Amino acid sequence: MSEVGGPGAGPRPGPSDDLSAAFVVVGGGIAGVSCAEALAVLRPEANVILVSASPLIKAATNVQPLTKYLVQFDVEEQAASELTRRCPTVRVLHDAAVSMRPDGPDGGVLVTASGRRVSYGRLCVCAGARPKPTLTDHPLVLTVRDTESVRALQARVAGARRVLVVGNGGIATELVHKVRAVEVVWVVRHDHISAAFVDAGAAEFLLPAAEEAQAEPAADGADPPKPLLKRMRYTEAPAAAGEAPEGLVGAALGPDWHARWELRGTEAARPLRIEYGCEVARLLPGDDQWPLRAELTNGQVLGADLVVSATGVVPNVEAFTAGNPALRLADDGGILVDEQMRTAVAGVYAAGDVCSAGWAQAKHWFQMRLWTQARQMGTYAGRCMAAHAVGEELLQDFCFEMFSHVTRFFDHKVVLLGLHSGQKLDDGDWEVLLRAVKGKEYVKLVLQHGRVQGAVLVGDTDLEETFENLILDQVDVSHLGDDLLHPHVDIEDYFD
């Protein structure tokens, strides 16, 4: 087998060098790396090629379960040689996939941007997603998705007076929290902040912390002390200049990516301004005061030095759908996969942001393109590929029984369990039980017919394991009434 190029992996082969492996994985993000690692462990006798457009890959490290379903881990950006050191049978090809030919005369073949042909026995597509093209191409509009875009943002913010942040998901929320010494206008299309994750009540709880993030700094000009991060944390290994092919987008930012970046302007701090229920209708030429103006759908026209777009992603499927009509896509554009992560094309699997769950889903699980699920899907896809290679089938992993996710917004721990916003439940057929202590905690339970279906926990509540068990076991708690969330009642005592 030819040596495969990449940082620390020796010289890169020329376009004429054809490669082959029993397993090929496309994507250097968390789904692809998790898949390759699983294959290396389960099939140590087989060669694995990981095709990554970026010279750096992202790996989950320090994995620690908080509960049966809730897991914390660090996300580290590493040189490809680190993956090869951990998994000697895995080789990283620093290249971009441009087409897939599953029915070639010699079996499946992946073609890369440099002209290489990579033959495979089984292929897993973990190509991730790309930002939604919501704003026109403009030199003063920056889309935040990967490490390179954050570097560009850091440079742009340093000379900015006013920044418009457009979007209401995780990256937008973290950006608003991180940017300092710049006037920030947050444009959200919902009636509350962070709507991709939390309800209006939790958003109201988080709002004071969001506003404090833009408050005056300490007298010495320093930011307030940052809390110790006890969950997924993003770090970065240095890359040599010029390693990334021009125009290629790297893997998405990891959780807590903002912890290591300084995004600071030179202006006096100003209150956070939020424009609810609107979007950017169009961009207008600048005037004497601002280099760019944005017209919102509510009719307002705002001047700015920079517009930061963080409006979500769409699956990155183009390289695999061209010439492959058998590959089925879901309504959201993702590659449809069955309960074994197989696509409609024989020998081809998919995992992470690029795929859409096409199986009969468990009641309390739904797909949301998050790093948590990217790791789960990637690892499970690797297990399935390894089993199918020797004629075995797997039972679906228990992680697909219940949705679970942990993150931090505005220095508050946020845990989401099950149908936390009433997803999949009929309107009027469920109720909400709330407990909130300003600045300390916010607890929301979704109940249906006396049974807990989902939970939102903001703050250090230590209730995640209890409510996870109540969701899974579907115990009737209607006899407890408001005691279910009474602060002086130990709920666990009822179920010992």
C-alpha positions in Angstrom: 0.0 0.0 0.0 1.3 3.4 -0.9 2.2 5.8 2.0 -0.6 8.3 2.6 0.2 12.0 2.9 -0.7 14.2 5.8 1.0 16.2 8.6 3.6 14.0 10.1 2.8 11.1 7.8 5.7 11.4 5.3 5.7 12.7 1.7 2.3 13.0 0.0 1.8 10.7 -3.0 1.4 12.1 -6.5 -2.0 12.1 -8.3 -1.0 8.9 -10.1 -0.6 6.9 -6.9 -3.8 4.7 -6.5 -4.6 3.6 -3.0 -6.8 0.9 -1.5 -8.0 -0.2 1.9 -10.7 -2.4 3.4 -12.3 0.6 5.0 -12.2 4.2 3.8 -13.7 7.1 5.9 -14.3 10.5 4.5 -14.1 13.4 6.9 -11.6 14.5 9.6 -14.2 15.8 12.0 -15.4 14.0 15.1 -17.7 11.6 13.3 -15.0 10.5 10.8 -12.3 10.2 13.4 -14.5 8.2 15.8 -15.5 5.9 13.0 -11.8 5.3 12.1 -10.8 4.7 15.7 -13.6 2.1 16.1 -12.5 0.3 13.0 -8.9 0.2 14.2 -9.9 -1.4 17.5 -12.4 -3.9 16.1 -10.6 -4.9 12.9 -6.8 -4.5 13.8 -5.9 -6.6 10.8 -7.5 -4.3 8.2 -6.1 -1.1 6.7 -8.2 2.1 7.2 -7.8 5.3 5.2 -9.2 8.5 6.6 -9.6 11.2 3.9 -9.5 14.7 5.4 -9.7 18.0 3.6 -8.0 19.7 6.5 -4.4 18.9 7.6 -5.7 18.6 11.2 -8.3 16.2 12.5 -10.6 16.4 15.5 -10.7 13.7 18.2 -12.7 13.1 21.3 -10.5 12.7 24.3 -11.0 12.3 28.1 -14.4 10.7 27.5 -16.3 10.5 30.9 -19.9 9.4 31.3 -22.0 11.6 33.5 -25.0 9.3 33.4 -25.8 6.3 31.2 -26.6 8.5 28.2 -25.0 11.8 29.1 -21.2 12.0 28.2 -18.6 14.7 28.6 -15.5 14.7 26.6 -12.8 17.1 25.3 -12.5 17.8 21.6 -8.9 18.3 20.5 -7.7 19.4 17.1 -4.6 17.3 16.3 -2.1 16.6 13.6 -2.9 13.5 11.6 0.2 11.8 13.0 -1.4 11.7 16.4 -4.3 9.5 15.0 -1.8 7.3 13.3 0.2 7.0 16.5 -2.9 5.9 18.5 -4.2 3.7 15.6 -1.3 2.3 13.5 -3.6 0.8 10.9 -5.2 4.1 10.2 -3.5 6.4 7.6 -4.7 9.9 6.9 -4.9 11.2 3.3 -4.8 15.0 3.2 -7.1 15.5 0.3 -10.8 16.3 -0.6 -13.3 13.8 -1.9 -14.8 15.0 -5.2 -16.8 11.9 -6.4 -17.7 8.4 -5.5 -18.0 5.4 -7.9 -19.5 2.5 -6.0 -20.0 0.3 -9.0 -16.6 0.4 -10.7 -15.1 -2.6 -12.4 -12.8 -3.2 -9.5 -15.3 -2.4 -6.8 -15.9 0.9 -5.0 -13.6 3.9 -5.8 -13.4 7.3 -4.2 -11.8 10.0 -6.4 -10.1 13.0 -4.7 -9.3 16.6 -5.7 -5.7 15.7 -6.5 -6.8 12.9 -8.9 -6.1 10.0 -6.6 -8.3 6.9 -6.8 -8.9 5.2 -3.5 -10.4 1.7 -3.7 -12.5 0.6 -0.8 -14.3 -2.5 0.5 -16.6 -0.4 2.7 -16.9 3.4 2.7 -18.3 5.7 5.4 -19.2 9.3 4.5 -18.6 11.6 7.4 -18.3 14.8 5.3 -20.1 17.0 7.8 -22.1 20.1 6.8 -21.5 23.5 5.4 -23.0 26.9 6.5 -26.3 27.8 5.1 -26.0 30.3 2.2 -28.3 32.8 3.9 -26.4 36.0 3.1 -25.0 37.2 -0.1 -21.2 37.0 -0.7 -19.9 40.2 0.8 -16.4 41.2 2.0 -17.9 42.4 5.3 -19.9 39.3 6.0 -18.1 36.5 7.7 -19.6 33.0 8.2 -18.2 31.3 11.3 -17.9 27.5 11.0 -14.3 26.3 11.4 -11.0 27.3 12.9 -9.9 29.5 9.9 -13.1 31.5 10.0 -12.6 32.2 13.7 -9.0 33.4 13.0 -10.5 35.8 10.5 -13.1 36.9 12.9 -10.5 37.6 15.6 -8.7 40.0 13.2 -11.9 41.7 12.0 -13.3 42.3 15.5 -10.1 43.9 16.6 -10.9 47.0 14.5 -14.7 46.9 14.7 -17.1 49.3 16.5 -20.4 47.4 15.9 -20.9 43.8 15.0 -24.1 42.2 13.8 -24.4 38.6 14.9 -27.1 36.8 12.8 -28.3 33.4 14.0 -29.8 31.8 17.1 -28.0 28.5 17.5 -25.0 27.4 19.6 -22.2 29.2 17.7 -24.2 32.5 17.7 -24.9 32.2 21.4 -21.3 31.5 22.2 -20.2 34.4 20.0 -22.4 36.9 21.7 -21.0 35.7 25.0 -17.3 36.0 23.9 -17.1 39.3 21.9 -15.9 42.1 24.1 -15.3 45.9 23.7 -17.5 46.0 20.6 -21.2 47.0 20.3 -23.0 43.7 19.5 -26.4 43.6 17.9 -27.9 40.1 17.9 -30.4 39.4 15.2 -32.6 36.4 15.9 -35.6 35.2 14.0 -37.4 33.7 17.0 -39.0 35.4 20.0 -36.3 34.4 22.4 -32.5 33.8 22.4 -30.8 30.3 21.9 -34.1 28.9 20.5 -32.3 26.0 18.8 -31.6 24.6 22.3 -33.9 26.1 24.9 -37.4 27.4 25.4 -38.5 30.9 26.2 -38.4 30.3 29.9 -34.8 29.1 29.9 -33.9 32.0 27.6 -35.3 34.5 30.0 -33.2 32.8 32.7 -30.1 33.2 30.6 -30.8 36.7 29.4 -29.2 38.6 32.4 -26.0 36.6 31.9 -26.1 37.4 28.2 -26.4 41.1 29.0 -23.7 41.0 31.7 -21.3 39.5 29.0 -21.4 42.9 27.3 -21.2 45.0 30.6 -18.3 47.2 31.5 -15.1 45.3 32.2 -13.2 45.4 35.4 -11.3 48.5 36.4 -8.0 46.9 35.2 -9.6 46.2 31.8 -9.6 42.4 32.3 -12.6 40.2 31.8 -14.2 38.6 34.9 -12.6 35.2 35.8 -13.8 32.4 33.6 -15.4 29.3 35.3 -13.6 26.0 35.2 -14.9 24.0 32.2 -15.7 20.5 33.3 -17.0 19.2 30.0 -16.3 19.2 26.2 -13.4 21.6 25.6 -11.8 22.5 22.3 -8.1 22.8 22.0 -5.9 23.2 18.9 -2.6 21.8 17.7 -0.5 24.3 15.7 -0.5 23.7 11.9 2.3 24.5 9.6 1.6 27.5 7.3 0.3 26.5 3.9 -0.8 23.0 4.8 -4.5 23.5 4.2 -5.6 23.5 0.5 -7.0 26.8 -0.5 -10.8 27.0 -0.5 -11.3 23.8 1.5 -13.4 24.1 4.7 -12.2 22.3 7.8 -14.3 20.4 10.3 -16.7 22.3 12.4 -15.8 24.1 15.6 -15.9 22.0 18.7 -17.9 22.7 21.9 -16.4 25.4 24.1 -14.4 26.5 21.1 -14.6 30.1 22.3 -12.7 29.3 25.6 -9.3 29.8 23.9 -10.1 32.6 21.5 -9.8 36.3 22.4 -12.4 38.3 20.4 -12.0 41.9 21.5 -12.4 45.3 19.9 -11.2 48.7 21.1 -14.5 50.4 21.9 -16.0 51.0 25.3 -18.4 48.2 26.3 -22.1 48.8 25.5 -25.3 47.0 26.4 -26.2 44.0 24.2 -29.0 44.9 21.7 -31.2 42.1 20.6 -33.5 42.3 17.6 -36.2 39.6 18.0 -38.4 38.0 15.3 -36.5 39.2 12.3 -33.8 38.4 9.8 -31.5 40.3 7.5 -33.6 41.1 4.4 -30.7 42.6 2.3 -27.4 44.2 2.6 -27.1 47.9 1.5 -24.0 50.0 0.6 -22.4 51.9 3.5 -22.6 55.5 4.3 -20.3 58.1 5.9 -20.6 56.4 9.3 -20.7 52.7 8.5 -19.0 50.6 5.7 -22.0 48.3 5.6 -25.8 48.6 6.3 -28.2 45.8 6.9 -31.9 46.1 6.3 -33.9 43.8 8.7 -37.3 42.3 7.9 -38.8 44.4 10.7 -37.9 47.5 8.6 -34.9 48.7 10.6 -31.7 49.6 8.9 -28.5 49.1 11.0 -25.0 50.2 10.1 -22.1 47.9 11.1 -18.4 47.3 10.5 -19.0 43.5 10.3 -21.8 41.0 9.9 -21.2 37.6 11.4 -23.4 34.8 10.0 -24.1 31.8 12.2 -27.4 30.6 10.9 -27.0 26.8 10.8 -25.7 24.2 8.4 -26.8 22.0 5.5 -25.4 18.5 4.9 -22.3 18.4 2.7 -23.4 15.8 0.1 -22.6 17.1 -3.3 -19.4 15.0 -3.9 -21.4 11.8 -3.3 -24.7 12.4 -4.9 -23.3 13.3 -8.4 -23.6 10.3 -10.6 -25.2 8.2 -7.8 -29.0 8.4 -8.2 -29.4 5.4 -5.9 -28.2 7.4 -3.0 -31.3 8.6 -1.2 -31.6 11.9 0.6 -34.0 13.0 3.3 -36.1 16.2 3.2 -33.4 18.1 5.1 -30.8 17.2 2.5 -28.9 14.6 4.5 -28.0 11.1 3.3 -30.6 8.6 4.5 -29.2 5.8 6.6 -30.9 2.8 8.2 -30.5 1.5 11.8 -27.1 0.1 10.8 -25.9 3.4 9.3 -26.1 2.0 5.8 -27.1 4.1 2.9 -29.1 2.9 -0.1 -25.8 2.1 -1.9 -24.2 -1.2 -1.1 -21.0 -0.9 0.9 -21.5 2.8 1.6 -22.3 4.1 5.1 -22.8 7.6 6.5 -22.5 9.2 10.0 -22.7 12.7 11.6 -24.0 15.9 10.2 -24.0 14.6 6.6 -26.6 11.9 7.3 -30.3 11.7 8.3 -31.7 9.0 10.5 -34.1 7.0 8.3 -35.0 4.3 10.8 -38.1 4.0 13.1 -36.8 6.2 15.9 -37.3 5.5 19.6 -39.9 7.8 21.3 -37.4 9.9 23.2 -34.7 10.3 20.6 -34.5 12.7 17.6 -31.7 13.8 15.4 -30.0 17.2 16.0 -26.7 18.0 14.3 -24.5 18.2 17.4 -21.0 17.1 18.4 -22.6 14.6 20.8 -24.4 12.8 18.1 -21.5 13.0 15.6 -19.4 11.0 18.0 -22.2 8.5 18.7 -23.0 8.0 15.1 -19.3 7.8 14.0 -18.4 5.2 16.6 -21.5 3.1 15.9 -21.0 3.3 12.1 -17.5 1.9 12.6 -18.9 -0.9 14.7 -21.4 -1.7 12.1 -18.9 -1.7 9.3 -16.6 -4.0 11.2 -19.4 -6.4 12.0 -20.8 -6.5 8.4 -17.4 -7.2 7.0 -17.5 -10.7 8.7 -21.2 -11.3 8.1 -22.6 -10.1 11.5 -25.4 -7.8 12.4 -25.6 -5.5 15.4 -28.4 -4.4 17.7 -28.7 -0.7 17.5 -26.7 1.1 20.2 -28.6 2.2 23.3 -27.5 5.9 22.8 -30.3 6.1 20.2 -32.9 5.4 22.9 -33.0 8.9 24.3 -31.7 12.4 23.2 -29.1 13.8 25.6 -26.8 16.8 25.3 -24.7 18.9 27.7 -23.3 22.3 26.9 -22.6 25.7 28.5 -24.3 29.0 27.6 -23.2 32.2 29.3 -21.3 30.3 31.9 -24.3 28.2 32.8 -24.3 24.4 32.5 -27.2 23.3 30.2 -28.5 19.7 30.1 -31.1 18.6 27.6 -32.8 15.2 28.0 -35.4 13.4 25.9 -38.3 15.5 24.4 -37.1 18.6 26.3 -39.2 21.0 24.2 -42.2 18.7 23.6 -40.8 17.4 20.3 -42.9 14.6 18.7 -45.7 15.2 21.3 -49.2 16.3 20.2 -50.2 19.9 21.0 -52.3 20.1 24.1 -51.3 16.6 25.2 -48.5 17.5 27.5 -47.8 19.9 30.3 -44.8 21.6 31.8 -43.5 21.7 35.4 -41.0 24.5 36.3 -38.7 25.5 39.0 -36.4 28.5 38.7 -34.1 30.4 41.1 -32.8 33.6 39.5 -29.2 33.4 38.6 -28.8 29.9 40.0 -30.9 27.3 38.3 -33.8 26.6 35.9 -35.5 23.2 35.8 -38.2 22.3 33.3 -39.9 19.0 33.0 -42.2 17.9 30.1 -44.9 15.5 31.3 -47.5 13.5 29.5 -50.1 11.5 31.3 -48.1 11.7 34.5 -44.8 10.5 33.0 -41.7 12.5 32.4 -40.9 12.8 28.7 -38.1 15.4 28.7 -36.1 17.9 30.8 -34.1 21.1 30.6 -31.7 21.7 33.4 -29.8 25.0 33.6 -27.2 25.4 36.3 -25.6 22.8 38.6 -28.8 21.0 39.5 -27.3 17.5 39.8 -30.7 16.2 38.7 -29.7 14.8 35.3 -29.4 11.1 36.4 -32.7 11.2 38.2 -34.7 12.6 35.3 -32.9 10.5 32.8 -34.1 7.4 34.7 -37.6 8.7 35.0 -37.7 9.3 31.2 -36.4 5.9 30.4 -38.5 4.0 33.0 -41.7 5.9 32.3 -42.7 5.7 36.0 -46.0 7.4 36.8 -45.2 10.4 38.9 -48.6 12.1 38.9 -49.1 11.3 42.6 -46.1 13.5 43.5 -47.6 16.7 42.0 -45.5 19.8 42.6 -43.3 17.8 45.0 -41.5 16.4 41.9 -39.6 19.7 41.7 -39.8 20.9 45.3 -36.3 22.1 46.3 -36.5 20.5 49.7 -37.7 17.1 48.5 -35.1 14.5 47.5 -36.8 12.9 44.4 -34.5 9.9 44.5 -36.0 8.8 47.8 -39.2 8.0 46.0 -37.6 5.6 43.7 -35.0 3.8 45.8 
